[in-house]
Amino acid sequence: MRPRLRMTLYEFQTGHLIVRDSTRHCGLRKRAVSANEIRRRSDHIYVLQDQGLLMYVLVQPAPSLALYLNMSTTDTDQTKLGPINPVTRSYMAGCLKLGLHFTVYHRLSMLVIVPNLFMILYGILERNLFQQPRICLSGVAANVAAAVLIRQDHIINILFWSFGQLPHRTPLWLRKHAAKLYHLGGIHSGAGVAAGIWFLFFNIAAVHRRPRNMPLMAGIIATVALCTLMDILFLQILVFSIPVIRTKFHDLWEQMHRFSGWMLLTSFWAFPSLYNIYESRSTSGPSLGELFYFDPAFYLLSITTLSVILPWLRLRRVRPRSERLSEHAVRLHFDCADVSACKTPRFSTSPLSEWHSFASIPNESTKGYSIIVSRAGDWTSKIIDETPSTLWTRGRPARGVLYMARMFRTILCVGTGSGIAPILGLLTLPNLKFRILWSAPDPERTFGSDIMRRVLRADSDAVIWDTNQRGRPNLVAEAKQIYNEGDTEAVFVISNAKVTADVVRGLESQNIPAFGPIFDS
């Protein structure tokens, strides 16, 4: 009989053991732990007796804590736990990874995919889906529209503004969940996967059920050719959007996502157009206008196409004024427009290639804003070494994760390097108290005295960690200490992807509300 599975967090601190059972949403309990209670069984496997339960614990180290997946039994005889076989260990590790990585992002993806699967199943069982290409096409169009609209600047700004209006008197647990809005990329990916599944069924239905009056051979050849092209485009987008591949080939992913998406959207238009044109030729059937009028795919594709075109209608060339801070960073000033705090304008040197988003720092007394570019790749290195006279920008600057800070009374901002830039934008938000923990190599020399002055003016007790002198800090431990010192309600982390994920996960596992951008936020 398999032992009961339980997910628990243990943290060793100064001779004490803090336990939080995440499956039962219990609070923290603390008790003394002696060395003889913990026995090493093999690499990363220990035996621990806690509250009368003798359990295996699989150790996975993180910045300042340890996570364990417990296979526990009420039998106090340690020998009856039996040997740890590879299958059991693999099972434990798999469950632990699932618990750690099934984030809000993945839940939102499943929130989109699962209802679509139920609708497909219902269509197969009740509506003979394989003979209903129009239903399949509407399913594809609906999910493509959802994937595109959730990435639309205006939609993002409306959603962030709406969620950000939660008053401070709202229960903290509700504000904590609302602040996870930046995971909405999960809707984008879930809708993309669902669209691909619907299109798979459309491939079959389109061949089995041709529009009336469409020539047999010509119709089959055209349908198969167009479906094959779209299958390839769908497959390219989905495969290259896998996080590991996307991270490794980011520039290629960006161009393929854009151009394959445009080709896919253009090809989509062929199906409702062909179906409606051929079916309108029937003497007893509805007219072409009526067919388009009652076709949901036509409206969905129209909205999607407009959403894709809209940001490009605001393609502008702007002239930056460069302020070289150091060999590592440059500050670019723009006086062409005002951009409010917590928004991220996008810039490019070539509009059809790569685009990069940077957090804006609103000017204090004059019109305009600035951004900080730090050396983090070929594109940013080129900007620092040879700042171009003009840059391209498009669309409306979208609000980011730090906009959610306004729903908390007091926050702690944790930043590394140029992550201080979006934090400085918070200075313009009224009625917001915050502390700052900033880690950077020689901060004043690297980022300039003006940045240092603004940081200290915002938080006179700011913890500024010079990594050249003190080495890399344990950000989880430092953030937890500051969090416990005052009435801080949440922690916002701005750093590179790995550090942000580690710190947010480390703080959340200690029941501290923590937020930070993800790879797809």
Contacts in CASP RR format, 6 or more apart in sequence:
PFRMAT RR
TARGET T0000
AUTHOR 0000-0000-0000
METHOD contacts of the structure
MODEL  1
MRPRLRMTLYEFQTGHLIVRDSTRHCGLRKRAVSANEIRRRSDHIYVLQD
QGLLMYVLVQPAPSLALYLNMSTTDTDQTKLGPINPVTRSYMAGCLKLGL
HFTVYHRLSMLVIVPNLFMILYGILERNLFQQPRICLSGVAANVAAAVLI
RQDHIINILFWSFGQLPHRTPLWLRKHAAKLYHLGGIHSGAGVAAGIWFL
FFNIAAVHRRPRNMPLMAGIIATVALCTLMDILFLQILVFSIPVIRTKFH
DLWEQMHRFSGWMLLTSFWAFPSLYNIYESRSTSGPSLGELFYFDPAFYL
LSITTLSVILPWLRLRRVRPRSERLSEHAVRLHFDCADVSACKTPRFSTS
PLSEWHSFASIPNESTKGYSIIVSRAGDWTSKIIDETPSTLWTRGRPARG
VLYMARMFRTILCVGTGSGIAPILGLLTLPNLKFRILWSAPDPERTFGSD
IMRRVLRADSDAVIWDTNQRGRPNLVAEAKQIYNEGDTEAVFVISNAKVT
ADVVRGLESQNIPAFGPIFDS
2 71 0 8 1.000
3 55 0 8 1.000
3 56 0 8 1.000
3 71 0 8 1.000
3 72 0 8 1.000
3 73 0 8 1.000
3 81 0 8 1.000
4 71 0 8 1.000
4 72 0 8 1.000
4 73 0 8 1.000
5 69 0 8 1.000
5 70 0 8 1.000
5 71 0 8 1.000
5 95 0 8 1.000
6 21 0 8 1.000
6 23 0 8 1.000
6 55 0 8 1.000
6 70 0 8 1.000
6 72 0 8 1.000
7 21 0 8 1.000
7 22 0 8 1.000
7 23 0 8 1.000
7 69 0 8 1.000
7 70 0 8 1.000
7 95 0 8 1.000
7 96 0 8 1.000
7 99 0 8 1.000
8 19 0 8 1.000
8 20 0 8 1.000
8 21 0 8 1.000
8 22 0 8 1.000
8 68 0 8 1.000
8 70 0 8 1.000
9 18 0 8 1.000
9 19 0 8 1.000
9 20 0 8 1.000
9 22 0 8 1.000
9 65 0 8 1.000
9 67 0 8 1.000
9 68 0 8 1.000
9 509 0 8 1.000
9 510 0 8 1.000
10 17 0 8 1.000
10 18 0 8 1.000
10 19 0 8 1.000
10 48 0 8 1.000
10 57 0 8 1.000
10 66 0 8 1.000
10 67 0 8 1.000
10 68 0 8 1.000
11 17 0 8 1.000
11 18 0 8 1.000
11 64 0 8 1.000
11 65 0 8 1.000
11 66 0 8 1.000
11 510 0 8 1.000
12 33 0 8 1.000
12 66 0 8 1.000
15 32 0 8 1.000
15 33 0 8 1.000
16 30 0 8 1.000
16 31 0 8 1.000
16 32 0 8 1.000
16 33 0 8 1.000
17 30 0 8 1.000
17 31 0 8 1.000
17 32 0 8 1.000
17 33 0 8 1.000
17 50 0 8 1.000
18 28 0 8 1.000
18 29 0 8 1.000
18 30 0 8 1.000
19 28 0 8 1.000
19 29 0 8 1.000
19 30 0 8 1.000
19 31 0 8 1.000
19 50 0 8 1.000
20 26 0 8 1.000
20 27 0 8 1.000
20 28 0 8 1.000
20 29 0 8 1.000
20 509 0 8 1.000
20 510 0 8 1.000
20 511 0 8 1.000
27 511 0 8 1.000
28 511 0 8 1.000
37 48 0 8 1.000
37 49 0 8 1.000
38 46 0 8 1.000
38 47 0 8 1.000
38 48 0 8 1.000
39 46 0 8 1.000
39 47 0 8 1.000
39 48 0 8 1.000
39 78 0 8 1.000
40 46 0 8 1.000
40 47 0 8 1.000
41 47 0 8 1.000
41 56 0 8 1.000
41 84 0 8 1.000
42 84 0 8 1.000
44 58 0 8 1.000
44 59 0 8 1.000
44 60 0 8 1.000
45 56 0 8 1.000
45 57 0 8 1.000
45 58 0 8 1.000
45 59 0 8 1.000
45 84 0 8 1.000
45 89 0 8 1.000
46 56 0 8 1.000
46 57 0 8 1.000
46 59 0 8 1.000
46 68 0 8 1.000
47 54 0 8 1.000
47 55 0 8 1.000
47 56 0 8 1.000
47 57 0 8 1.000
47 78 0 8 1.000
47 81 0 8 1.000
48 54 0 8 1.000
48 55 0 8 1.000
48 57 0 8 1.000
49 55 0 8 1.000
49 76 0 8 1.000
52 74 0 8 1.000
52 76 0 8 1.000
53 70 0 8 1.000
53 72 0 8 1.000
53 73 0 8 1.000
53 74 0 8 1.000
54 72 0 8 1.000
54 73 0 8 1.000
54 74 0 8 1.000
54 75 0 8 1.000
54 76 0 8 1.000
54 77 0 8 1.000
54 78 0 8 1.000
54 81 0 8 1.000
55 70 0 8 1.000
55 71 0 8 1.000
55 72 0 8 1.000
55 73 0 8 1.000
56 70 0 8 1.000
56 71 0 8 1.000
56 72 0 8 1.000
56 81 0 8 1.000
56 84 0 8 1.000
56 92 0 8 1.000
57 68 0 8 1.000
57 69 0 8 1.000
57 70 0 8 1.000
58 68 0 8 1.000
58 69 0 8 1.000
58 89 0 8 1.000
58 92 0 8 1.000
58 93 0 8 1.000
58 96 0 8 1.000
59 66 0 8 1.000
59 67 0 8 1.000
59 68 0 8 1.000
60 66 0 8 1.000
60 67 0 8 1.000
60 68 0 8 1.000
60 96 0 8 1.000
60 100 0 8 1.000
62 476 0 8 1.000
62 502 0 8 1.000
62 505 0 8 1.000
62 506 0 8 1.000
62 509 0 8 1.000
63 474 0 8 1.000
63 475 0 8 1.000
63 476 0 8 1.000
63 477 0 8 1.000
63 502 0 8 1.000
63 503 0 8 1.000
63 506 0 8 1.000
64 474 0 8 1.000
64 476 0 8 1.000
64 477 0 8 1.000
64 480 0 8 1.000
64 506 0 8 1.000
65 476 0 8 1.000
65 506 0 8 1.000
65 509 0 8 1.000
65 510 0 8 1.000
67 96 0 8 1.000
67 100 0 8 1.000
67 509 0 8 1.000
69 92 0 8 1.000
69 93 0 8 1.000
69 95 0 8 1.000
69 96 0 8 1.000
71 88 0 8 1.000
71 92 0 8 1.000
73 80 0 8 1.000
73 81 0 8 1.000
75 81 0 8 1.000
100 505 0 8 1.000
103 183 0 8 1.000
103 518 0 8 1.000
104 180 0 8 1.000
104 183 0 8 1.000
105 183 0 8 1.000
105 185 0 8 1.000
105 186 0 8 1.000
105 189 0 8 1.000
105 518 0 8 1.000
105 520 0 8 1.000
106 186 0 8 1.000
108 183 0 8 1.000
108 184 0 8 1.000
108 185 0 8 1.000
108 186 0 8 1.000
108 187 0 8 1.000
108 190 0 8 1.000
109 186 0 8 1.000
109 187 0 8 1.000
109 189 0 8 1.000
109 190 0 8 1.000
109 193 0 8 1.000
110 190 0 8 1.000
111 187 0 8 1.000
112 143 0 8 1.000
112 146 0 8 1.000
112 186 0 8 1.000
112 187 0 8 1.000
112 190 0 8 1.000
112 191 0 8 1.000
112 194 0 8 1.000
113 190 0 8 1.000
113 193 0 8 1.000
113 194 0 8 1.000
113 197 0 8 1.000
116 139 0 8 1.000
116 143 0 8 1.000
116 194 0 8 1.000
116 197 0 8 1.000
116 198 0 8 1.000
117 194 0 8 1.000
117 197 0 8 1.000
119 139 0 8 1.000
120 129 0 8 1.000
120 197 0 8 1.000
120 198 0 8 1.000
120 201 0 8 1.000
123 129 0 8 1.000
123 132 0 8 1.000
123 135 0 8 1.000
124 130 0 8 1.000
127 135 0 8 1.000
129 135 0 8 1.000
129 136 0 8 1.000
129 201 0 8 1.000
129 205 0 8 1.000
130 201 0 8 1.000
130 204 0 8 1.000
130 205 0 8 1.000
130 208 0 8 1.000
131 205 0 8 1.000
131 208 0 8 1.000
131 209 0 8 1.000
132 205 0 8 1.000
132 209 0 8 1.000
133 202 0 8 1.000
133 205 0 8 1.000
133 206 0 8 1.000
133 208 0 8 1.000
133 209 0 8 1.000
133 271 0 8 1.000
133 275 0 8 1.000
134 275 0 8 1.000
134 295 0 8 1.000
134 297 0 8 1.000
135 205 0 8 1.000
136 198 0 8 1.000
136 199 0 8 1.000
136 201 0 8 1.000
136 202 0 8 1.000
136 205 0 8 1.000
136 206 0 8 1.000
137 202 0 8 1.000
137 271 0 8 1.000
137 272 0 8 1.000
137 275 0 8 1.000
137 297 0 8 1.000
138 296 0 8 1.000
138 297 0 8 1.000
138 300 0 8 1.000
139 195 0 8 1.000
139 198 0 8 1.000
140 195 0 8 1.000
140 196 0 8 1.000
140 198 0 8 1.000
140 199 0 8 1.000
140 202 0 8 1.000
140 268 0 8 1.000
140 297 0 8 1.000
141 268 0 8 1.000
141 296 0 8 1.000
141 297 0 8 1.000
141 300 0 8 1.000
141 301 0 8 1.000
141 304 0 8 1.000
142 296 0 8 1.000
142 300 0 8 1.000
143 190 0 8 1.000
143 191 0 8 1.000
143 192 0 8 1.000
143 194 0 8 1.000
143 195 0 8 1.000
143 196 0 8 1.000
143 198 0 8 1.000
144 191 0 8 1.000
144 192 0 8 1.000
144 195 0 8 1.000
144 264 0 8 1.000
144 265 0 8 1.000
144 268 0 8 1.000
144 300 0 8 1.000
144 301 0 8 1.000
144 304 0 8 1.000
145 300 0 8 1.000
145 301 0 8 1.000
145 303 0 8 1.000
145 304 0 8 1.000
145 307 0 8 1.000
146 187 0 8 1.000
146 191 0 8 1.000
147 187 0 8 1.000
147 188 0 8 1.000
147 189 0 8 1.000
147 190 0 8 1.000
147 191 0 8 1.000
147 192 0 8 1.000
147 195 0 8 1.000
148 304 0 8 1.000
148 307 0 8 1.000
148 308 0 8 1.000
149 155 0 8 1.000
149 303 0 8 1.000
149 304 0 8 1.000
149 307 0 8 1.000
150 156 0 8 1.000
150 184 0 8 1.000
150 185 0 8 1.000
150 187 0 8 1.000
150 188 0 8 1.000
150 191 0 8 1.000
151 185 0 8 1.000
151 188 0 8 1.000
152 307 0 8 1.000
152 310 0 8 1.000
152 311 0 8 1.000
153 311 0 8 1.000
153 395 0 8 1.000
153 396 0 8 1.000
153 397 0 8 1.000
153 398 0 8 1.000
154 310 0 8 1.000
154 396 0 8 1.000
156 184 0 8 1.000
156 398 0 8 1.000
156 399 0 8 1.000
156 400 0 8 1.000
157 396 0 8 1.000
157 398 0 8 1.000
157 399 0 8 1.000
159 181 0 8 1.000
159 184 0 8 1.000
160 181 0 8 1.000
160 398 0 8 1.000
160 399 0 8 1.000
160 400 0 8 1.000
160 403 0 8 1.000
160 404 0 8 1.000
161 399 0 8 1.000
161 403 0 8 1.000
163 178 0 8 1.000
163 179 0 8 1.000
163 181 0 8 1.000
163 404 0 8 1.000
163 407 0 8 1.000
164 178 0 8 1.000
164 403 0 8 1.000
164 404 0 8 1.000
164 406 0 8 1.000
164 407 0 8 1.000
165 407 0 8 1.000
166 174 0 8 1.000
166 175 0 8 1.000
166 178 0 8 1.000
166 407 0 8 1.000
167 407 0 8 1.000
168 407 0 8 1.000
168 408 0 8 1.000
168 409 0 8 1.000
170 407 0 8 1.000
172 489 0 8 1.000
172 513 0 8 1.000
175 407 0 8 1.000
175 408 0 8 1.000
175 489 0 8 1.000
175 490 0 8 1.000
176 490 0 8 1.000
176 513 0 8 1.000
178 404 0 8 1.000
178 407 0 8 1.000
179 404 0 8 1.000
179 407 0 8 1.000
179 408 0 8 1.000
179 490 0 8 1.000
179 513 0 8 1.000
179 515 0 8 1.000
180 515 0 8 1.000
181 404 0 8 1.000
182 400 0 8 1.000
182 401 0 8 1.000
182 404 0 8 1.000
182 515 0 8 1.000
182 516 0 8 1.000
182 517 0 8 1.000
182 518 0 8 1.000
182 521 0 8 1.000
183 518 0 8 1.000
183 521 0 8 1.000
184 521 0 8 1.000
185 520 0 8 1.000
185 521 0 8 1.000
186 520 0 8 1.000
188 520 0 8 1.000
189 241 0 8 1.000
189 520 0 8 1.000
192 237 0 8 1.000
192 238 0 8 1.000
193 238 0 8 1.000
195 234 0 8 1.000
196 234 0 8 1.000
196 238 0 8 1.000
199 230 0 8 1.000
199 231 0 8 1.000
199 234 0 8 1.000
202 227 0 8 1.000
203 227 0 8 1.000
203 231 0 8 1.000
206 223 0 8 1.000
206 227 0 8 1.000
206 271 0 8 1.000
207 220 0 8 1.000
207 223 0 8 1.000
207 224 0 8 1.000
207 227 0 8 1.000
210 216 0 8 1.000
210 219 0 8 1.000
210 220 0 8 1.000
210 223 0 8 1.000
211 274 0 8 1.000
211 275 0 8 1.000
211 278 0 8 1.000
211 279 0 8 1.000
212 278 0 8 1.000
212 279 0 8 1.000
212 281 0 8 1.000
212 282 0 8 1.000
213 278 0 8 1.000
213 279 0 8 1.000
213 281 0 8 1.000
213 282 0 8 1.000
214 274 0 8 1.000
214 278 0 8 1.000
222 274 0 8 1.000
226 267 0 8 1.000
226 270 0 8 1.000
226 271 0 8 1.000
229 263 0 8 1.000
229 267 0 8 1.000
230 264 0 8 1.000
230 267 0 8 1.000
230 268 0 8 1.000
233 260 0 8 1.000
233 261 0 8 1.000
233 263 0 8 1.000
233 264 0 8 1.000
233 267 0 8 1.000
234 264 0 8 1.000
236 256 0 8 1.000
236 260 0 8 1.000
237 256 0 8 1.000
237 257 0 8 1.000
237 260 0 8 1.000
237 261 0 8 1.000
237 264 0 8 1.000
239 245 0 8 1.000
240 246 0 8 1.000
240 249 0 8 1.000
240 252 0 8 1.000
240 253 0 8 1.000
240 256 0 8 1.000
240 257 0 8 1.000
241 253 0 8 1.000
241 257 0 8 1.000
243 519 0 8 1.000
243 520 0 8 1.000
245 253 0 8 1.000
246 253 0 8 1.000
246 519 0 8 1.000
247 497 0 8 1.000
247 519 0 8 1.000
251 353 0 8 1.000
251 354 0 8 1.000
254 353 0 8 1.000
254 354 0 8 1.000
254 355 0 8 1.000
255 352 0 8 1.000
255 353 0 8 1.000
255 354 0 8 1.000
258 352 0 8 1.000
262 308 0 8 1.000
265 301 0 8 1.000
265 304 0 8 1.000
265 305 0 8 1.000
265 308 0 8 1.000
268 301 0 8 1.000
269 301 0 8 1.000
269 305 0 8 1.000
271 297 0 8 1.000
272 292 0 8 1.000
272 295 0 8 1.000
272 297 0 8 1.000
272 298 0 8 1.000
272 301 0 8 1.000
275 291 0 8 1.000
276 288 0 8 1.000
276 289 0 8 1.000
276 291 0 8 1.000
276 292 0 8 1.000
276 295 0 8 1.000
276 298 0 8 1.000
277 288 0 8 1.000
279 285 0 8 1.000
279 286 0 8 1.000
279 291 0 8 1.000
280 286 0 8 1.000
280 287 0 8 1.000
280 288 0 8 1.000
280 289 0 8 1.000
280 291 0 8 1.000
286 294 0 8 1.000
292 298 0 8 1.000
310 395 0 8 1.000
311 394 0 8 1.000
311 395 0 8 1.000
311 396 0 8 1.000
312 394 0 8 1.000
312 395 0 8 1.000
314 394 0 8 1.000
314 395 0 8 1.000
314 396 0 8 1.000
315 351 0 8 1.000
315 392 0 8 1.000
315 393 0 8 1.000
315 394 0 8 1.000
315 395 0 8 1.000
316 336 0 8 1.000
316 392 0 8 1.000
316 393 0 8 1.000
316 394 0 8 1.000
317 390 0 8 1.000
317 391 0 8 1.000
317 392 0 8 1.000
317 393 0 8 1.000
318 334 0 8 1.000
318 336 0 8 1.000
318 390 0 8 1.000
318 391 0 8 1.000
318 392 0 8 1.000
318 393 0 8 1.000
319 334 0 8 1.000
319 336 0 8 1.000
319 389 0 8 1.000
319 390 0 8 1.000
319 391 0 8 1.000
320 332 0 8 1.000
320 333 0 8 1.000
320 334 0 8 1.000
320 387 0 8 1.000
320 388 0 8 1.000
320 390 0 8 1.000
320 391 0 8 1.000
321 332 0 8 1.000
321 333 0 8 1.000
321 334 0 8 1.000
321 335 0 8 1.000
322 330 0 8 1.000
322 331 0 8 1.000
322 332 0 8 1.000
322 333 0 8 1.000
322 387 0 8 1.000
323 330 0 8 1.000
323 331 0 8 1.000
323 332 0 8 1.000
323 333 0 8 1.000
323 370 0 8 1.000
324 330 0 8 1.000
324 331 0 8 1.000
324 384 0 8 1.000
325 331 0 8 1.000
325 372 0 8 1.000
325 446 0 8 1.000
325 447 0 8 1.000
325 448 0 8 1.000
325 451 0 8 1.000
326 445 0 8 1.000
326 446 0 8 1.000
326 447 0 8 1.000
326 448 0 8 1.000
327 375 0 8 1.000
327 384 0 8 1.000
328 374 0 8 1.000
328 375 0 8 1.000
328 384 0 8 1.000
328 441 0 8 1.000
328 446 0 8 1.000
329 372 0 8 1.000
329 373 0 8 1.000
329 374 0 8 1.000
329 375 0 8 1.000
329 384 0 8 1.000
329 418 0 8 1.000
329 446 0 8 1.000
329 447 0 8 1.000
330 372 0 8 1.000
330 373 0 8 1.000
330 383 0 8 1.000
330 384 0 8 1.000
330 387 0 8 1.000
331 370 0 8 1.000
331 371 0 8 1.000
331 372 0 8 1.000
331 373 0 8 1.000
332 370 0 8 1.000
332 371 0 8 1.000
332 372 0 8 1.000
332 373 0 8 1.000
332 383 0 8 1.000
332 387 0 8 1.000
332 391 0 8 1.000
333 363 0 8 1.000
333 368 0 8 1.000
333 369 0 8 1.000
333 370 0 8 1.000
334 368 0 8 1.000
334 369 0 8 1.000
334 370 0 8 1.000
334 371 0 8 1.000
335 366 0 8 1.000
335 367 0 8 1.000
335 368 0 8 1.000
336 368 0 8 1.000
337 367 0 8 1.000
337 368 0 8 1.000
337 369 0 8 1.000
338 362 0 8 1.000
338 363 0 8 1.000
338 367 0 8 1.000
338 368 0 8 1.000
338 369 0 8 1.000
339 345 0 8 1.000
339 360 0 8 1.000
339 362 0 8 1.000
339 368 0 8 1.000
339 369 0 8 1.000
339 397 0 8 1.000
340 360 0 8 1.000
340 362 0 8 1.000
340 428 0 8 1.000
341 360 0 8 1.000
341 362 0 8 1.000
341 402 0 8 1.000
341 403 0 8 1.000
341 425 0 8 1.000
341 426 0 8 1.000
341 427 0 8 1.000
341 428 0 8 1.000
341 429 0 8 1.000
342 359 0 8 1.000
342 399 0 8 1.000
342 400 0 8 1.000
342 402 0 8 1.000
342 403 0 8 1.000
342 405 0 8 1.000
342 422 0 8 1.000
342 425 0 8 1.000
342 426 0 8 1.000
342 429 0 8 1.000
343 359 0 8 1.000
343 360 0 8 1.000
343 397 0 8 1.000
343 398 0 8 1.000
343 399 0 8 1.000
343 400 0 8 1.000
343 403 0 8 1.000
344 357 0 8 1.000
344 358 0 8 1.000
344 359 0 8 1.000
344 360 0 8 1.000
344 397 0 8 1.000
344 398 0 8 1.000
344 399 0 8 1.000
344 400 0 8 1.000
344 422 0 8 1.000
345 357 0 8 1.000
345 358 0 8 1.000
345 360 0 8 1.000
345 369 0 8 1.000
345 371 0 8 1.000
345 393 0 8 1.000
345 397 0 8 1.000
346 355 0 8 1.000
346 356 0 8 1.000
346 357 0 8 1.000
346 393 0 8 1.000
346 394 0 8 1.000
346 395 0 8 1.000
346 397 0 8 1.000
347 355 0 8 1.000
347 356 0 8 1.000
347 357 0 8 1.000
347 358 0 8 1.000
347 371 0 8 1.000
347 391 0 8 1.000
347 392 0 8 1.000
347 393 0 8 1.000
348 354 0 8 1.000
348 355 0 8 1.000
348 356 0 8 1.000
348 391 0 8 1.000
348 392 0 8 1.000
348 393 0 8 1.000
348 394 0 8 1.000
349 379 0 8 1.000
349 382 0 8 1.000
349 388 0 8 1.000
349 391 0 8 1.000
349 392 0 8 1.000
350 392 0 8 1.000
351 392 0 8 1.000
351 394 0 8 1.000
354 379 0 8 1.000
355 394 0 8 1.000
356 379 0 8 1.000
356 380 0 8 1.000
357 398 0 8 1.000
358 371 0 8 1.000
358 372 0 8 1.000
358 373 0 8 1.000
358 421 0 8 1.000
359 371 0 8 1.000
359 402 0 8 1.000
359 419 0 8 1.000
359 421 0 8 1.000
359 422 0 8 1.000
359 425 0 8 1.000
359 494 0 8 1.000
360 369 0 8 1.000
360 370 0 8 1.000
360 371 0 8 1.000
360 397 0 8 1.000
360 425 0 8 1.000
361 369 0 8 1.000
361 370 0 8 1.000
361 371 0 8 1.000
361 372 0 8 1.000
361 421 0 8 1.000
361 424 0 8 1.000
361 425 0 8 1.000
362 368 0 8 1.000
362 369 0 8 1.000
362 425 0 8 1.000
362 428 0 8 1.000
363 369 0 8 1.000
363 370 0 8 1.000
371 421 0 8 1.000
372 418 0 8 1.000
372 419 0 8 1.000
372 420 0 8 1.000
372 421 0 8 1.000
372 447 0 8 1.000
372 451 0 8 1.000
373 380 0 8 1.000
373 383 0 8 1.000
373 384 0 8 1.000
373 418 0 8 1.000
374 380 0 8 1.000
374 384 0 8 1.000
374 417 0 8 1.000
374 418 0 8 1.000
375 381 0 8 1.000
375 384 0 8 1.000
376 496 0 8 1.000
400 517 0 8 1.000
400 521 0 8 1.000
401 492 0 8 1.000
401 515 0 8 1.000
401 516 0 8 1.000
401 517 0 8 1.000
401 521 0 8 1.000
402 413 0 8 1.000
402 422 0 8 1.000
402 423 0 8 1.000
402 425 0 8 1.000
402 426 0 8 1.000
402 492 0 8 1.000
402 494 0 8 1.000
404 492 0 8 1.000
404 515 0 8 1.000
405 411 0 8 1.000
405 413 0 8 1.000
405 426 0 8 1.000
405 429 0 8 1.000
405 432 0 8 1.000
405 434 0 8 1.000
405 490 0 8 1.000
405 492 0 8 1.000
406 429 0 8 1.000
406 432 0 8 1.000
408 432 0 8 1.000
408 489 0 8 1.000
408 490 0 8 1.000
409 433 0 8 1.000
409 487 0 8 1.000
409 489 0 8 1.000
410 433 0 8 1.000
410 434 0 8 1.000
410 435 0 8 1.000
410 486 0 8 1.000
410 487 0 8 1.000
410 488 0 8 1.000
410 489 0 8 1.000
411 432 0 8 1.000
411 433 0 8 1.000
411 434 0 8 1.000
411 435 0 8 1.000
411 488 0 8 1.000
411 489 0 8 1.000
411 490 0 8 1.000
411 491 0 8 1.000
411 492 0 8 1.000
412 434 0 8 1.000
412 435 0 8 1.000
412 436 0 8 1.000
412 437 0 8 1.000
412 479 0 8 1.000
412 482 0 8 1.000
412 483 0 8 1.000
412 488 0 8 1.000
412 490 0 8 1.000
412 491 0 8 1.000
412 492 0 8 1.000
413 423 0 8 1.000
413 426 0 8 1.000
413 434 0 8 1.000
413 435 0 8 1.000
413 436 0 8 1.000
413 437 0 8 1.000
413 491 0 8 1.000
413 492 0 8 1.000
413 494 0 8 1.000
414 437 0 8 1.000
414 438 0 8 1.000
414 475 0 8 1.000
414 479 0 8 1.000
414 491 0 8 1.000
414 492 0 8 1.000
414 493 0 8 1.000
414 494 0 8 1.000
414 495 0 8 1.000
414 503 0 8 1.000
415 423 0 8 1.000
415 436 0 8 1.000
415 437 0 8 1.000
415 438 0 8 1.000
415 439 0 8 1.000
415 493 0 8 1.000
415 494 0 8 1.000
415 495 0 8 1.000
416 438 0 8 1.000
416 439 0 8 1.000
416 440 0 8 1.000
416 475 0 8 1.000
416 494 0 8 1.000
416 495 0 8 1.000
416 496 0 8 1.000
416 499 0 8 1.000
417 438 0 8 1.000
417 439 0 8 1.000
417 440 0 8 1.000
417 441 0 8 1.000
417 443 0 8 1.000
417 446 0 8 1.000
417 447 0 8 1.000
417 495 0 8 1.000
418 447 0 8 1.000
419 494 0 8 1.000
419 495 0 8 1.000
420 438 0 8 1.000
420 440 0 8 1.000
420 443 0 8 1.000
420 447 0 8 1.000
420 451 0 8 1.000
420 455 0 8 1.000
420 494 0 8 1.000
422 494 0 8 1.000
423 436 0 8 1.000
423 438 0 8 1.000
423 492 0 8 1.000
423 494 0 8 1.000
424 451 0 8 1.000
424 454 0 8 1.000
424 455 0 8 1.000
424 458 0 8 1.000
426 432 0 8 1.000
426 434 0 8 1.000
426 458 0 8 1.000
427 454 0 8 1.000
427 458 0 8 1.000
434 458 0 8 1.000
434 459 0 8 1.000
435 459 0 8 1.000
435 461 0 8 1.000
435 462 0 8 1.000
435 463 0 8 1.000
435 482 0 8 1.000
435 488 0 8 1.000
436 455 0 8 1.000
436 458 0 8 1.000
436 459 0 8 1.000
436 462 0 8 1.000
436 463 0 8 1.000
436 464 0 8 1.000
437 462 0 8 1.000
437 463 0 8 1.000
437 465 0 8 1.000
437 475 0 8 1.000
437 478 0 8 1.000
437 479 0 8 1.000
437 482 0 8 1.000
438 455 0 8 1.000
438 462 0 8 1.000
438 463 0 8 1.000
438 464 0 8 1.000
438 465 0 8 1.000
439 465 0 8 1.000
439 467 0 8 1.000
439 472 0 8 1.000
439 473 0 8 1.000
439 475 0 8 1.000
440 446 0 8 1.000
440 447 0 8 1.000
440 464 0 8 1.000
440 465 0 8 1.000
440 466 0 8 1.000
440 467 0 8 1.000
441 466 0 8 1.000
441 467 0 8 1.000
441 468 0 8 1.000
442 466 0 8 1.000
442 468 0 8 1.000
443 451 0 8 1.000
443 452 0 8 1.000
443 464 0 8 1.000
443 466 0 8 1.000
444 452 0 8 1.000
452 464 0 8 1.000
455 462 0 8 1.000
455 464 0 8 1.000
456 462 0 8 1.000
463 478 0 8 1.000
463 482 0 8 1.000
465 473 0 8 1.000
465 478 0 8 1.000
467 473 0 8 1.000
475 493 0 8 1.000
475 495 0 8 1.000
475 499 0 8 1.000
475 503 0 8 1.000
476 502 0 8 1.000
476 503 0 8 1.000
476 506 0 8 1.000
476 507 0 8 1.000
476 510 0 8 1.000
479 491 0 8 1.000
479 493 0 8 1.000
479 503 0 8 1.000
479 507 0 8 1.000
479 512 0 8 1.000
479 514 0 8 1.000
480 507 0 8 1.000
480 510 0 8 1.000
480 512 0 8 1.000
482 488 0 8 1.000
483 491 0 8 1.000
483 507 0 8 1.000
483 512 0 8 1.000
489 513 0 8 1.000
490 513 0 8 1.000
490 514 0 8 1.000
490 515 0 8 1.000
491 507 0 8 1.000
491 512 0 8 1.000
491 513 0 8 1.000
491 514 0 8 1.000
491 515 0 8 1.000
492 514 0 8 1.000
492 515 0 8 1.000
492 516 0 8 1.000
493 499 0 8 1.000
493 500 0 8 1.000
493 503 0 8 1.000
493 504 0 8 1.000
493 507 0 8 1.000
493 514 0 8 1.000
493 515 0 8 1.000
493 516 0 8 1.000
494 500 0 8 1.000
494 516 0 8 1.000
494 517 0 8 1.000
495 503 0 8 1.000
497 518 0 8 1.000
497 519 0 8 1.000
500 516 0 8 1.000
500 517 0 8 1.000
500 518 0 8 1.000
501 518 0 8 1.000
503 514 0 8 1.000
504 514 0 8 1.000
504 515 0 8 1.000
504 516 0 8 1.000
506 514 0 8 1.000
507 513 0 8 1.000
507 514 0 8 1.000
508 514 0 8 1.000
END
